[in-house]
Amino acid sequence: MNFADRLKQLPSAAHLSSLQVLDAGGQVVATLENKPGQAGSLALYAALATLYGGHITPAAASLGLEWYAEHTADAHAHPGKHPNIDRLVQWAQGSASYEVRLQAAA
């Protein structure tokens, strides 16, 4: 399944303005906003967090890479082009868990 089709199956993230990803020390390591170019990643990360108890675990990161579909292969071919995917690649290979904080739209 390609990324666009996967997005149609994920819960809507229209109610979110953004989400923050925090490391074990509570430091924000990523912020994804509900804006063009990031809305799909916001929906994907939010769905992963819902499935994994509010966290992005290595297993969640691996699933996210599957969900990104064709974009994952492009990220491997062009490191740095897809930072939200690059992050999941790194996390899938590690053991850390990252907390996700959802920010509701006003």
FENVENVEN-V343660 format. One record per pair of residues at least 4 apart in sequence whose C-alpha atoms are under 8 Angstrom apart, sorted by the first residue. I is the first residue (numbers start at 0). J is the second residue. D is the distance in whole Angstrom. If there is no record, write none. Layout:
BEGIN
<<I | J | D> <I | J | D>>
END
This chain:
BEGIN
<<0 | 4 | 6> <0 | 5 | 6> <0 | 68 | 7> <1 | 5 | 6> <1 | 66 | 8> <1 | 67 | 7> <1 | 68 | 5> <1 | 69 | 6> <2 | 6 | 6> <2 | 66 | 6> <2 | 67 | 5> <2 | 68 | 5> <2 | 69 | 7> <2 | 70 | 7> <3 | 7 | 7> <4 | 8 | 7> <5 | 9 | 7> <5 | 66 | 6> <6 | 39 | 7> <6 | 42 | 7> <6 | 43 | 7> <9 | 42 | 7> <9 | 43 | 7> <9 | 46 | 7> <10 | 42 | 7> <10 | 46 | 7> <11 | 42 | 7> <12 | 33 | 8> <12 | 38 | 8> <12 | 41 | 7> <12 | 42 | 5> <12 | 45 | 7> <13 | 33 | 8> <13 | 104 | 8> <14 | 103 | 6> <14 | 104 | 6> <15 | 33 | 7> <15 | 101 | 7> <15 | 102 | 6> <15 | 103 | 4> <15 | 104 | 5> <16 | 32 | 6> <16 | 33 | 5> <16 | 102 | 6> <16 | 103 | 5> <16 | 104 | 4> <16 | 105 | 8> <17 | 30 | 7> <17 | 31 | 5> <17 | 32 | 4> <17 | 33 | 5> <17 | 41 | 7> <17 | 101 | 6> <17 | 102 | 5> <17 | 103 | 7> <17 | 104 | 8> <18 | 30 | 6> <18 | 31 | 5> <18 | 32 | 7> <18 | 41 | 7> <18 | 45 | 8> <18 | 99 | 7> <18 | 100 | 5> <18 | 101 | 4> <18 | 102 | 5> <19 | 27 | 6> <19 | 28 | 8> <19 | 29 | 6> <19 | 30 | 4> <19 | 31 | 7> <19 | 99 | 6> <19 | 100 | 5> <19 | 101 | 7> <19 | 102 | 8> <20 | 27 | 6> <20 | 28 | 6> <20 | 29 | 5> <20 | 30 | 6> <20 | 97 | 6> <20 | 98 | 6> <20 | 99 | 5> <20 | 100 | 6> <21 | 25 | 5> <21 | 26 | 5> <21 | 27 | 4> <21 | 28 | 6> <21 | 29 | 7> <21 | 97 | 5> <21 | 98 | 5> <21 | 99 | 6> <21 | 100 | 8> <22 | 26 | 5> <22 | 27 | 7> <22 | 28 | 6> <22 | 96 | 7> <22 | 97 | 5> <22 | 98 | 7> <23 | 95 | 8> <23 | 96 | 7> <23 | 97 | 7> <23 | 98 | 8> <31 | 37 | 6> <31 | 38 | 8> <31 | 40 | 7> <31 | 41 | 6> <32 | 37 | 6> <32 | 38 | 7> <32 | 41 | 7> <33 | 37 | 6> <33 | 38 | 5> <33 | 41 | 6> <34 | 38 | 5> <37 | 41 | 6> <38 | 42 | 6> <39 | 43 | 6> <40 | 44 | 6> <40 | 83 | 7> <41 | 45 | 6> <42 | 46 | 6> <43 | 47 | 6> <43 | 63 | 7> <43 | 66 | 8> <44 | 48 | 6> <44 | 55 | 8> <44 | 63 | 8> <45 | 49 | 6> <45 | 99 | 8> <45 | 101 | 7> <46 | 50 | 6> <47 | 51 | 6> <47 | 54 | 8> <47 | 55 | 7> <47 | 59 | 6> <47 | 62 | 8> <47 | 63 | 7> <48 | 52 | 6> <48 | 53 | 4> <48 | 54 | 5> <48 | 55 | 6> <48 | 59 | 8> <48 | 99 | 6> <49 | 53 | 6> <49 | 54 | 8> <51 | 55 | 7> <51 | 56 | 7> <51 | 59 | 7> <53 | 98 | 6> <53 | 99 | 6> <53 | 100 | 8> <54 | 96 | 6> <54 | 97 | 5> <54 | 98 | 4> <54 | 99 | 5> <55 | 59 | 5> <55 | 60 | 6> <55 | 96 | 6> <55 | 97 | 5> <55 | 98 | 6> <55 | 99 | 7> <56 | 60 | 6> <56 | 90 | 7> <56 | 91 | 8> <56 | 94 | 7> <56 | 95 | 7> <56 | 96 | 4> <56 | 97 | 6> <57 | 61 | 6> <57 | 90 | 6> <57 | 91 | 4> <57 | 92 | 7> <57 | 93 | 6> <57 | 94 | 6> <57 | 95 | 7> <57 | 96 | 7> <58 | 62 | 6> <58 | 91 | 6> <59 | 63 | 6> <59 | 91 | 8> <60 | 64 | 6> <60 | 87 | 5> <60 | 88 | 7> <60 | 90 | 6> <60 | 91 | 5> <61 | 65 | 7> <61 | 87 | 7> <61 | 88 | 7> <61 | 91 | 5> <62 | 66 | 6> <63 | 67 | 6> <63 | 87 | 7> <64 | 68 | 7> <64 | 71 | 6> <64 | 84 | 7> <64 | 87 | 7> <64 | 88 | 7> <65 | 71 | 8> <67 | 71 | 6> <67 | 84 | 8> <68 | 72 | 7> <69 | 73 | 7> <70 | 74 | 6> <70 | 81 | 8> <70 | 84 | 8> <71 | 75 | 6> <71 | 84 | 7> <72 | 76 | 6> <73 | 77 | 6> <74 | 78 | 6> <74 | 79 | 7> <74 | 80 | 6> <74 | 81 | 6> <74 | 84 | 7> <74 | 85 | 7> <75 | 85 | 8> <77 | 81 | 8> <78 | 85 | 7> <79 | 85 | 7> <81 | 85 | 6> <82 | 86 | 6> <83 | 87 | 7> <84 | 88 | 6> <85 | 89 | 6> <86 | 90 | 6> <87 | 91 | 6> <88 | 92 | 7> <89 | 93 | 7> <90 | 94 | 7> <90 | 95 | 7>>
END
